[in-house]
Amino acid sequence: MAATDDIQIVKMNGDRLTAVNLYCASQTIFVCEKTVPKITEPDVQQMKESSNCDNDDDDNDDKDDADSDSHNDDGDGDDADSSLQTQLGPEPLTIKKARQLLSWYTLSQNPNMSAVDKKPALPPLWVRCDMSDPSGTTWLGAETVCVANKVTGVKMYSVTCKGSAADKKSLMSLEDVKLEHKKRHPSSSMEIKGSARFNLFGSAMVENTMIESQSSVTVDLKWSSVESILEIPSLSSTATLNIKIASGDMRSPMYELYRELEFLQALADGLRTGQTEWLEPLESTPAVSLIKVYLEELQSFSKALPERATKTAENTKPKSETDTPIFSSFLERGNLDFVEQLWVRMRKSVTSCQDIGDCLKLVIEALRCSDLKPWVHGDSSSSLSKLILQCYHQQIDAVSLTGVAPVSMLLEMGLDKMRKDYINYLLGENLTTLNHLSYYLSTDVDLQEQVIRLRKLHHLLEIVVTCSTFLALPYDRLFLLTQSCLQHYKTSPEDEEHEFKLQIKPALICHFYEKDHPVLWGAQVSSGHGPREVRTCLQLSDRPLIDHVIFDAEYPNETVNGDCEDPAFFSTMVCCSLASFA
């Protein structure tokens, strides 16, 4: 098949097209759409001036801009006269043109045509449509049916859409869906399955103000024996959590540790680029003054109680206005050693490399010139920890505090401390073992790689703690989720857009959704088996499933006070027909 002058065929995955994904999942497909040529900046300005005189043109421009954002794959902006070029997004085709393309596709796959004898089957073809027919068709599709590697027929699909409707009486009934299926497939045996998606965690409405969140936890439920539209899923359903958590949510118990990680990342970036972007200090007292007072307190305690005072002083963590009870209850440790106490004070107060160097100089001089023998964890790997272990034997190596050496030493201190924070929680909750953490705790790699692995471990904890705190998942599910995340991040880069999946019993989270409205609800009627199975689907959603169609009133679900009193749903219908080759 070849594209005409004004039509392009794009190869992509079905999971990028929400409605098409009902049938194609992540399968490779061809998408056919109308191309729009590049236009230069003067032309764009002329179009804008013209659109100010015509409200209808405004709507078309908005649609083109939206399509351009999602389909502009042409990265070259060069032009002979240096004019700015704009690539408008692809447009849907007319129903007539779409049917013609699908007819050609079907003919090309018919094994009875000598011209295509022994040619391999093509991937499915989907064509964007402009809803110009009475049914409001937004997509038409075709897919070959193969038996023993031989094409025996073609399945033809149509996707139709309706705008939002709050009145349930205006929605199709389950009997209507069954009748629609029987029109195309007069089979006596039909199977009906239901599916629904509910939001469990994400953006929230607080005092009439929407608090946006990049995090989301949804649950997908599937069940059989559907009896009515929008029915509540049964407890016998299969349920899968879709977990996507972004670090930095102020509601998270991990928020304080996230801020600590951001400071550590700033140090690592400074070492890598040679320029550090210092964060706003959390303490008003200069860093050198904080460290000087701390050392004087330790020396004072050491003289009064030489055997016990040092460790007692170091077990007392300095309080700050930024500490929160929720954070303390989850991840704050009571056994911070001397180096970790230094990190806590310095990361909240240093604002330059000079600050770091001056603080470390005070510490090293105190180790050399006094009877101070601070306590440190035996497994600490930072350079400063090793110097302290040397001071027990009155032998301290010479240390250079010039250039980036102080920053590197502070980064090591932070890595050591934060790794122990994460270990403390994961092992304390029996969610994993040290053997399973070896990849994340390794100090055999360079500092930049250690930071990368620490960020992975942090994101893992963001996921686990969110599911523990807000969803109250039981231990066995948290354990399985932890193992899944640990395994994933051993081979994958950190990605807060990645969606982790977790199987769960509906009874554990039913109280979240039984009185809530679904964001997606579907009924699927099917008959036949194997490659000859045909389905008819009705999808009800709180947002349109079609990206190239703009409805008059898209999001009427929210009332003035922010409550969803009478939810409205967009309807998307996917019908399938089977054409067999004789």
N, C-alpha and C positions, 0 to 999 in steps of 0.2 A: 504493500500500500504506500502511496506517496502523498504527501501533503500538497494542497493547492497553494496558490499565491497568498491567500488570506487566511489559511488554516495551518496551524502547527500541531504536531503530535509530540507530546512530552512523555518521556519514560519516567515513572515514579512509583512509589510504593502506595498501596491502598490506605495504609494507616495515616497518610497525610490528608486524606479526604474523609471527613467524619462519616457522612452518609454511605459512601462507597465502602467504607471499612466494614460495614455490616456483612458484606459478602466477600470482600477481598482480603481482609486482615492485612498482613504485611507482604502480600503477594506483589510481585512486579506487574505493573499494568501500563497500558498506553492511555494517555488522556488527550483527547482532541478538543481544541478550542480555537477561537478566532484570534488571530494576531492583530496587534495594533502597532503601526510603524512608529519609529522614533520621531519626535518633533523637537525643534530647536526652541530656545528660550523666547524669542519674539512670538513664536506661534502659541506658546503656552500663555504668555501675557494677553495675547489677542483672545484666546479662548476664555480666560478669566474675565476680561472686560465684557465679552459677549454674554457670559453666564450670569453677570449681574443684572442683565435685563430680562432674564428668563429663569423662573424658579425651577422649571423642569430640568434645565441644563445643570443647575446646582446639584440636583440629585445624581445625575449621570457623572459629574466630575467627582463627587464623593465616592461613587462606586469604582471609578477608574483608579482613584488614589489608593483605595483599599486593596484592589487587585494588584496594583503595582508593587505594594509593599510585600506581598506574599509570593509574587511570581517573577520579580525582576532578577534574572540570573545573569544578565549581561553586565559585566563589570567595566567595560571600556567606556569612558566618557570623553575620549579624544575626538576632536572635529577639526577640519582644516581651518575654519575661521574662528576657532576657539569658542564657539557658541555652546552654551550649556544645553545638553540633550536630555530629554526626559523619556523614559521608557514606560509607557502606560501598560497596565496589566492586560492579560488576555480576556476576551469577551466571550460570552456564551453564544452558541449558534442557534439558528431557528430550528424548530422541530422538523421541518421538511428536510433541511440539510443534514441534521443528525440522523434521520431515518435512512437517508441516502447513503451516508457513510457506513452505517451498520449493515445495510444491504450488501455493499461491496465487501465488507469484512466477512459476512456469511458466505457469499459466493466464493471468496478466496479460500475458505476452509472446507468447502464441499469436496469430498474425495471423488465424487462422480464427475468432477470437472477435470478433464485430462491435463489442463495446464498446471494444476496444483498437485498432481499425483506424487505421492511419497514425500511431500514437503512437511516439515515439522509444524505442529500446532503453534499459532501465535498466542502471545499473552492476551488477557482480556482487554477489550477496548471500551473506554467510557468517554462519552461526549457530553460536555456542558451544554445545557439547554436554557432557553430564555423565558420559560413559563408562558409562552404565547398561546398555548392550547388551553381549552376549558379545564383540563385536569390540573394545570399548573405543574407541568413536567420540568424538573430541574436537571435531571441526568437521564441518559439512555445508555445502556451497556450491553455488551455481548461477550460470551465466554464459550469456548469450545468444550464439548463433552467427549472424553476419550475413553475407550475400552481397549485394553491390550495395545496401547500406544497408537491406536487408530482412531481418527476423528469420526464419531458417529452422530454428532448433532451439535446444536448451538443453543445455549440458554440466553434468552433475551430479557433484559431487566429494564424497569422504569422506576424512577424516583420522583414522587410528586409531593408537594409541600403546601401547607396552609399556614396563614398567619396565626398569631396567638389568640386563644379563646379561653376565657375564664369560666364560661358556662359549660358544665360537664355534659349537658344535653346536646351540645353542638359537636361533641367529640364522637368519633366512630365507636360503636359498641363492639363487643367481642363477636357477636353474631354477624355484624357487618364485615368484619375481617374474615370470618369463615366463609361467608358468601362470596367475597372477593376472590378468595383462594379457589373455591369450587368453580367459578366462572372459567378459570384457566385450566384447572385440573379436576375434572369430575371424578375424583377418586372417593371411594367409600371410607377409606381409612385415613385419618388425619391425626397428627400429633401437635399438641399446643404447649408451648413453653413460654414462661414469663421471665423477664429480667428487669432489674431496677438498679439505679445508682443513687446513693445518698451521700451528702456531705457530712462528715463527722467532725472535722476540724479544719479551720482555715480563717478567712476573713470573718470578722464578728461585728455586730451592731451593739455599741455601748452608748447609752444615753443619747440615742438618736444620731450617733456619729458612727460612720463605717470605719472600722480599723482594718486597713488592708493588710494582707499577709501573703507572702510568696509561698508559704507552706500550705499543704492540703493533705488531708487524709479522707479518702472516699472509700465506700464499700460497694462492690458489685455483687448482687445476689441473683441467682438463677434457680428456677423451680419449675415443676411440671404441674399439670392439672389447674390451669388458669380458669377462673370462673367469671371474672369481671374486669373491666378496664380500671386501672389504677388501684388494684387490690394490694393489700399489704403482703409482702413476701412471707411465706410460712417459715416456721422454725426448722423445717426439714430442708430448707434451701441450702445450696452451696454458696459460701460467702468468701470473697477475696478482698482483702484490704489493699488499696493502692496508696502507698506512702511516699510523699514528696515533701521533704523538710528543708527549709532554707535557714541557715545560721543567722543569728542576729535578731530574732524575734524577741521583743522586750518581755513578752509573756512567758518565755521559756525559763525554766530553772537554770539553764545553761548560759544565760545571758552574760553574767559576770565573767565566766570562764571564756566566753566568746571575745569579750573586750580584752582580756589578757592575751588571747591568741592573736588578736589584731596588733597589739603592741609587739609581740614576738615576730609576727610577719613583717612589720615595719623594719625591725632590726635586720631580718634576713634580706629584705629588698635593698636595704642600705648597703649591705655587704656585696650584694650582687651587682648593683648599679653604681655604687660610689656616692649615692645621694640619698639621705634618709629623710623621710617625711615624718617628723615627730608629732605624736598625738598630743592633744591637750592634756596637761598634767592633772591628775586627780587630787593631788595634795598641793596646798599652797606653800608649805615649808620647803625650802630648797633641798635637793637630794643630799648634798654633802652634810647639811645640818642634821638631817634625819639619821644618816649613817653614823655620824659622830656621836649623837646622843645614844644610839643603840649600842655602840661599842663601849661607851662609858658605863652604861647600865650593866653590860655583861661583865666588865672588869670589876665593877663595884660588887656585884653579886659573887663573883669568883673569889674575891678577897674575904668576903663575909662567910660564905659557905663553899669552900673549895671543892667539895665532893659532889654536891647536888645542885648548886645554884645555876650553873650554866645551862644544864638541860631544862631546869624549871623555867628559866627565862625564855628559852627558845621554844618551849611548848605553848607560850602565850602569844598568840598571833595578834598584831596590831589591828584595832578596829577602825573601820572607815565608814563614812556616811553612805558609801556605795554598796556595802554589804547588805544582803537581804536575807530574811529568815528562810525563804524557800531555797535559795542557793546554798545556805549553810547546811540545811538538812540533807542535801543530796551529795555534794561533792567537796565540801570543805573538810580538810584533814586537820587533826589535832597534833600530828607528829612531824611538823615542819622542822627541818634541821637548820643549822646556821646559814647555809648558803641559800636555802629556800626563803628564809626570813629576809635576807638581803634582797633577793629578787622581788619579793612582795613590796618592799619599800622603794626600791629603785624604779621598778616599772611604773609606779604611780607618781614619780616625781622627776625623773631625768628628762631633760629637754635638749641634750646635745651630747656629742661624743666626749666633750671636755668634762661634762658632769660624770659620765661613766668612769672615765679615767681617774678623776679626783676621788671618787668613792672607792674604787678598787685600790688606789694608792693608800688610802687611810686603812683599809682592811689589811693589806699586806704588811704595812708598817706595824700595825698592832700585833700581827702574828709573829713578827720578827723580834719586837722589842718588849713584849710583855709576857706575863704568865698565862695569857689567854689560850686555852686549849678547847676550842668550840667543838661541839658534837656534830658529826655529819653522818649520813647514811653510808654504810659500807659499800653499797653497790653504785654510788654516785660516780658519774663519769666525767663531770666537768673539770676544766683545768684548775679552777679555784678549789674544788673539793680535794683534788690530788695534792695541792699545796698544803692544805690543812692537815691531811694525813701525814705529810712530811714533817710538819711542825711538831707532831707528837714525839719525833725523834730528834728534834732540834736541828733539822736539816731542811732548808727551804731553797729551792732552785731560784736562780735569778729570773725575773719576769720582766719582759718589755711591755710597757704600757703606751707605746707610740702607735700612730697610724690607726688601723682598724682593729688592732689586737683587743682593746677593751670591749668593743662592740661584739666581737667574736666570743669573748669570755662571758659576757652577759647573756648572749644568745644560748650558749651552752647551759648556763644556769637555768634559764627559762625552760629549755627543752627537758632537762632533768626533772624539774619541778612539775611541769604539766603532764609528763608521761606518768609520774607517780600518782597524780590526781586521777587520771583515767584508769590506771591499774586498780587503784583503791576502790573505785566504784564497781568496775566490772567483776573483779574477784570477790569483792564484798557481797555482791548480789548473786554470786555463783553463776554468772552468765557466760564465762569462758575460763580458760586456763592460761598459764604463762606460755605454754607451748604454742597455743593458737595465736598469741600476741607477739611472737618472736619477730615476725616481719616488721611490725610497727614499732618495736622497741629497739631495733638494731642500731648500734652506734658505729658499725663498720662502714657505713656510707657517709658521704659528705654532709655538711650541715644543711645545705639547701634541700637535699633529698630527705633528711630527717624531718625538716619542717613540713614537707609535702605529706609524709606519712603521718605526722602528727595531726595535720588538718583532716586527713581521712578518718583518723580515729575520733577526732572531735565531731565530725559530721555523723559518724556512726552513733556516738552518744546522744547527739541532738535527736536522732530518730528514735532510739530506744527510750530515752527519758520522756519524750513527747508522748509516745504510746503508753508509757507507764503512768505518767502524771495525768494526762487528759482523758485517756481511754480506759485506764485501769486494767490493762490486759494482764492475764495471769502469767505466772512464771514460765510455764512451758512454751507459751507463744513468744514471750520476750527472749527466751533462750534461743528458740529457732530463728527469730528475727536477727539476733546478734550474730549467730553463726553465718547466716546468709549474707549479712553486710560485711563481716570479716572476710569471707571468701571472695565476695565481689571486688572489694577494694585491693586485694592482693594483685590483681591483674588489670584493674581499670583505674583511670584517673579520677580525681575528685570531681563530682558532677552533682550539683544540687538540683538539677532538673531531672535526674534519674529517678524513676518511679520503682520503688521496691514493692514486691508482692508478698502477701502473707495470707495463707489459708486460715480461716477462723470459723468457729461455730456461731451461727447467728444469735444464739441465746446470750452470748457474751456482750453483744453490743446492740441488741434489739431495742433497749430503752432509749438509744440515741435516735432511732429512725421511726419507731412505731407511731409517734405523734407528729412526725415531720413530713414534709412533702418531698418527693424525689426530684432530683435534677434531671433524671432520665428514667423513663419507664417504657418497657416494650413488650409486645406480644408477638410471638412467631408461630405461624401455622405451617406445618411441613407435611409432605407426603413423598413416597418413593424412598429409595435407598441408594447409597453409594453415589456415583457420578450422576445418576438420574434423579437425585433428590431435588425437589423444588420447594421454595419457601415463599411465604408472604408475610411481611413484617410491618407492624405499626409501631412507630417510635414517637413518644410524647416527651418533649424536653422544655426546660425553662429558657433555653437559648436556641436560636436557629442552628440546625445542623448543616446548613448549606452556606458556604462562604461567599458565593457570588450573587446572592439574592438579598435585597434589602426590603424588609416589610415596613408598613406604615408605622406600626407601634410595636417596637421590638421587645421592650422590657417593662411590662406593666405590673410585674409581680409585687413591687414594693409600694406600700401605702405611705401616707404622710408621716405616720409615727414609726415607720421602719418595719412594721410587722406585715407578714404575708397572710392577709385574711382570706382571700379567695384567689389562689394561685392560677395563673394562666399558663397554658402549654401550647407550644408549636407542634404541629402534627407533620410527621414525615412518613410516607408510605412507600415501601419497596415491594414491587410485584415482579414475579418471575414467570416466564413461559418457556417451554421446552419444544424446540423444533428438531425432529429427528431426520437424518438423511436416509432416504430409501435405499 
